[in-house]
Amino acid sequence: MFAFAADDWDGPWMNRQQILSRLARRSWPVTYSTGPLSSWDRGTDAWREAPWFSAYEMRDGVLVEVPGKALPRWRRASLYDRFVRQHRAAALLRKAQCGASEALTYVFHPSFNDLATALNSRWLVYHAYDIYSEQPCWTDDLAHAEDALLQRADLVVASSASVADALHRLGRDDVLVLPNGGDARAFEAGARLPCPADLAAIPRPRIAYIGRVNRKVDFPMIAAVARSRPDWQWVLVGPVATKGAGAPADDPRLAAAFRDCQSLPNVHFLGNKSRLELPAYAAHMDVNTMCYRADRGWWNAASPLKLHEYLATGRPVVSIDLPDIRGFSDVVTFVRNTGEWRRALAAALDERSPQLAERRRRIARANSWDSRVDRLEQALSAMIHGGDMSDLAEPAPILRQFIKSEAT
């Protein structure tokens, strides 16, 4: 299996790493690539740190390509760029010691369509984890690439029902809905770990956001609530987007609020943490939040990676109203505006229910990444062996079904 995504393997773990590492543990041979470096990368840290020639390193059971500086892509020179794509495809096949006729390509973003075409493998999977057309920097070329993937893919996977609906509108009816899961065991164990030193230095109560700090975060709301309740400490854990279309400072509507948050004494930016550190941070908060903006954006279609991680800690969870997780309303408090955020956070900080905490943990266990990969592996096996995939297109059981089984 050749998997293409834009995320550095050793960076923040997304559904890409969670899924592929588990498939590798189940004896699927997985090679992961972010694609060749580009002429646009010259002068960046990625370019300076790259080897001259591509190398391969084993990470979590996955063979990860480290792209080299030699033969970078140059999209304006179409013949040369095509040669680079074909050269990299041939190199990947040689390294994996397999032919295209027995290979499977797994693509997580339309930008890798041309590399998938160059590989020309026997099977093609397209896994859409967002409505990409609503993200910054979407182009006509990417739209054409997504159309091509939808036409050619043997299996199409969507990370939420909203993403699946968007793919339906593009003409693909048979979409496997595979909501993001959580590493429930690791996050449930977080409470037994020591409180990290930088977090321990922040007084309680602590209100957390854990994830990428970019334009989807509601900085105006955080600033308003932080000013009105100076005794509440907001703690943002995750990498801050500093440039590009996702950077808060590059959005005029958010820039002032982002700077305001940075200046407030009860708003703390702790930066990026490794995946092994995150469970201790989440477990030593008082409330965990998904404080996305209430206006329309790509985040509205999300199946948030952090949902089941938060629930596994047993701590209260407050979130902006997201259509794809409304089924979890018994264990997540949904809000729509700043006033509702204040009231919901106050109620969450007062909560002291061991029964509700355990219920959150049970739901997280029922929605583990292992259960998600069970479902995906069924679909992959049906695709390869020519089985019937029609029954796999329905979403995984949601909370209402889980509650029903718990009550009986």
N, C-alpha and C positions, 0 to 999 in steps of 0.2 A: 504494500500500500504506500503510495506517495501522497503526502498531505501538504497542502500549500496554505499558509496564512501569513499575515503581516506581523505577527507578534513574536518578539524574541522569546525563545523557549524558556530562558532563565528569568524573564521579566514577570510581571504580575500574571498569575495563572488564571486563564480564561477557560471557557468551555473547550477550546481547542486542546489545551494540554490535559485537561481532566479526561476527556474522551479518549484521546490517542494513547495516553499512558496506560489506561485500563485495557484498551484493545491489545496493546503490546503485551501486557501481562497475560492475556488470554491467547497468546501465541500467534497473533497477527503481526507479521513483520512490517514495521512502520518506519518509513523515512520521512523526515519533516524538513521543509525548506521554506524560507521566506523569499526565495527567488534570488537571481543574481543582483549584485549591486548595480547601480545606474550611474551614468555620468552626472546626474544631479546630486549624487551622494558625495562627490569630491569636496573636500574641505570639512566634512562632518566628522564627529567622533566615530561613527560606524566605519567610515573610510579609513581613518587613521589607525583604528584598532584591528582592521581586517588583515588576514594573511594575504600574501600575493596570490596564492592558489587556494582554491576551495579545499576545506578539510572537513572531516566528519568526526563527531564525538557522540558517544553513547550517553544519553540523558534519560533517566527514568524508564529504561528499556526501549527508548526510541532512538534511532540513528538520526542525529540532527546535523544538517549541513551548515557549516560556517562559510558563508560566501567569500570568495577572494576578490582582489582588485583586478586580476587579469580578466580581460574580456568583459568589461561592464556593458550593460545595456545602453543603447543610445537610440531612443525611439524615433528621433527625427531622421535617422539614416535607416530606412526600412529594410534594405537588403542586409546590411550589417546586423541590425537588430534581430532579424529572422535567423541569421546564422548563429548568433549568441544563444537564442532560445533552443535551437536544435542541438547545439553543442552541449548545453546544460542538460537537456533531456537525455541525450545519449550517455552523458557522464553519470546521471542518476541511475539509469538502467544498468550500466556496468557495475556501479558500486553495489547495487542491490542484487546483482547477479540474476536478473530475470529479463525476460523479453516483454515487449509491449503487449503481446497477445495474452499474457497471463497476469498483467498488472492491473491494479485498481488505483485510480486517481481520486483524491478526496479534496475538494476545493471549498474554502471557507469565505471567499470573496471574489466578485467578478473580475477584479484586477489580475487574477491568475488564470483567466480563461486562455490566454495565448500560450502559456506554459503547458496547460492541460492539452491544448491542441497539438503542441509539439510532441508531447509524450505519446499521444494517440493510444492510450491504454485500452484494454478490453472493456473495462467498466469505469463509469464516471459517476461520482456523487457530488452534488452541490448542496452545501449546508449554509443556509442564510441565517445568521444570528441577529440581524437587525433589518429594518426596512432601509436599505442602503440609499435609496433615492431621496430620503429625507435628511441624510447626513450632509455636512459641509463638504464641498469639493466634488460633489457628484457631477458627472459629465455625460455628454451624449455617447462618447466612446464606451464608458462604463455601462450605460444603458444597453448598448448593442451587445456588449460582452455578456451581460446578464441574460439577455434574450437568447444568445447562443447557448449558454449553459443550460437554460431551461428547456431548450429544444433537444439538446444532446444527452442530458443526464439520464442515467438509468434509475437513479434514486434522488429525490429532492427532499431535503430535511429543513424544517423551520423550527426556530427556538421558541416560538410562541404562536398562538392562534392568529394574532394580528399580523405577524409576518407571513403566515400561511395564506391569510386572506389577500394580502398584497400580491403574493405569487399567483394566487388564483386569478386575480385581475389581469395578470400578465399572460394568462393562458395555460397555466399548469395546474391541473386539477388534482393529481395524485401526489399529495404532499404529506410526508410523515411529520407530525407535530411532536417534537421532542423538547419539552421545557427543560430549562437548566435545573440541575440538581444541586446537591451540596455534599461536602465532605463531612457528614454528620458526626462521625466518630471523632475526628480531629477537633472540631469546634466544641463538641460536648465535653471533651477532655480539657478544654481551655481553662475552665474554672479551677482545675487542680494544678495549674501552672502558676508560678509567681507573677505578680503584676509587673509588667515591664517598667524599668526605672523612669523613663520619660513620662509614662502615663501615671505612675505612682506620685509624681511630683505635682500633678494636677488635682485639686480638691474635688470632692463630690458635691453635687451630683454631676455625672458626666453624660453628655448626650453625644452619640457617635455618628459619624458618617465614615464608612470604610469603603474605599473604591477610588477610581480615577477622579481626580479633582479637575473637572473641565466645565464646559459650558452647560452641561445638563444640570449642574448643582444650582439650587435656588439661593444664591448669595444674598439677594435683597431680603428674603425671609429670615435667613440666619442672622443677618445684621440687625433686623428689626427685633427679633425675639431676644437676641443677646443683649441689646440695649435696654429692653423692657425688663429683663430678668438677669441682672448682673451676677446673681448667685448661681446661675446655671452655667456650666462649662461646656462649650461645644468643642469636640475633638474630631478633627478631620485627619484620617489616616489613609495615605495613598499618594501616588505620584501626582504632582501638579503640572498640568499642561502649560508650558511656558511660551510656546510658539505654535504657529499654524492655526488652522480653522477652529480647532477645539479649545484654544487657549482663552480663558475668561478675559484676560486683558485685551484681547483683540476684538471683543464684542462691546461696542459702545454702551449697550444697555446694561451690561454686567460689570464693566470695568470699575466703575465707581464703587459699587457694592462689594466687589471682590477686594478692592483696596481698603474699604471700610472694615471688612472682616479681618484683614491682616493687621489692622491697627488696634482692634479691640482686645482688651486684656483677657477676656473670657472666651476668645476663639483661638484655638490652638491648631497649628498645622504641623503634624508630626512626621510628614514625609512618607516615602515608600518603605514598606516592610516586606520581608520575605514571606512566602506562603506558610512557612513553618512558624513564624512569629505571630501571624494574624489571629489564630484562635485565642491566644492569651489577651490580646487587645480587645477583641469582641466580648469576651467573657467578663472582663473587668470594667465594662461600662455599666451604666444604670439603665439607659435606653439606647437601642440601636435604630437608626433611621435610614430611609431611602428618600432623602430630601431633594428630589428632582423638581425642576421648574414645572409649574402648572400649565404653562402655555404649550402649544403644539410643537413636537419635536420627535426625533428618532427614538428618544427614551420612552415615549408613550406606548410603544409596541414591545417593550422589553419584557423578558422573563428574567428578572434580576438575578445575577449570579449570587448575590449576597443574601437572598431571602432565606434559604434553608440553612445557610451558615449562621445567620442571626438566630433563627428559631432553635438551632441546636444548642445554643448557649442557655436557653430558657429565659433570657431577658425579654422585656417588652419590646415590641417592634411598632414603629409608627412610620407610615409611608404616604406619599402622594397617591391619589387614587389612580391605579394602573389597571386597565381593563383585564389583562391576562392573569392577574393574581387576586381578583375579587373573590374567588372561591375560598380564599384563606381569611375571610373577614372575621372568623371567630378567634383568630390568633394574631391578626394584624389590624391596627387601627388606621383607617384611611381618612385623609384630610384633603381639603381643596384650597385653603387660603391661610393667610398668616394667623388670623384669629383662631381658626380650628387647630392650627399647629400649637398655639399656646395652650389651649384647653386640653388637647390630647397629650401633650408632653407632661403637663401637670398631673393628669390622671395616671399616666404611665409611671411617673416617679413615685406616686403614692401606692402603687399596686404591690401587694405582698402575698400573692396567691401561689403556694407550692403546687397546687393541682394544675393551675394554668401553665406554670413553668414546665411541668412534666408533659403536659399536652403538647406544648410547642416542640419539646424534644422528640416526642413520639412521631409527630408529623415530619420532622426533619429526617428521622431515620427511615420513614416510609418513602421519602423522596431523595434518596441517596444517589450519587453518581453511578454507583454500581447497578442500581435498578434501571437507570436511564440507559446504560450501556447494554444491559440485558436486552432491552427493547430494540436498540440500534442493531445489535448483533443479529437478532432475528431477521430484521429487514435486509441486512447485508447478505446473510446466508440465503434468504429467499431470492434476492437479486442474482446471486452467483449461480445458484442451483435451479433457477427457473421456477421457483415456487410462487404461490399466490401472495401478493403484497397488499391486496385490497383491504384486509382487516387491520393492517398496520397504520392506516392513514388517520385513524381516530386518535384524538389526544389521550395522553396518559390519564389515569384516574385523578380527579381533583379532590379537593378537601371534602366536599359534601359526601362523596362515596367513602372516603376514609372515615369520616365521622359516623356514617351509618354502620360500618363494620365494627367500629369501636364501641358503639352503643349496644350491639347485639351480643 
